[in-house]
Amino acid sequence: MMGVLSAIESPNLFSKLVLIGPSPCYINDENYIGGFDRADILSMLAYMKHDYTLWADTFAPLIMGNPDKPSLGEELVESFCNTDPEIARHFAQVTFLSDNRLDLPKLKTDSLIMQCSEDVIAPIEVGNYVHRAIRNSTLVQMKATGHCPNLSSPLEVIEVMENYL
């Protein structure tokens, strides 16, 4: 969402945006499926504070979403473990508790929304919501699964981006 907010603030600096698995809000409410209940997010944040390494070992494979390629989950675990736990927890708190749904209609920049299949972090309902909320958007449902297609399906990511740009 940082790119979206930046393009709203300074539209002259952006001609197009490429959004990979974007989510303006991760928390479900009565009219919106964000993927998580608030209690689940708070529990995850507490888990991160209690035992960051165990959190990384548990959640990275779920985020990666490619159980047939365990090395990808291991790569994400390593990336998480190379990050300062306090900074990662703060980033997660800001990310998972933010709600930028009202910002989306303000975006005037043409945008590509790359939606992964079987993404537990940003389910298809979120991609559809973002597409409906951003006027000049193109939604592409990718074959890539999980939330990190740059790692799991880089060639598909490149192809979709090149076709759009």
Secondary structure, 3 states (H helix, E strand, C coil): CHHHHHHHHCHHHCCEEEEECCCCECECECCECCCECHHHHHHHHHHHHHCHHHHHHHHHHHHHCCCCCHHHHHHHHHHHHCCCHHHHHHHHHHHHHCECCCCHHHCCCEEEEEEEECCCCCCHHHHHHHHHHCCCEEEEEEEEECCCHHHHCHHHHHHHHHHHC
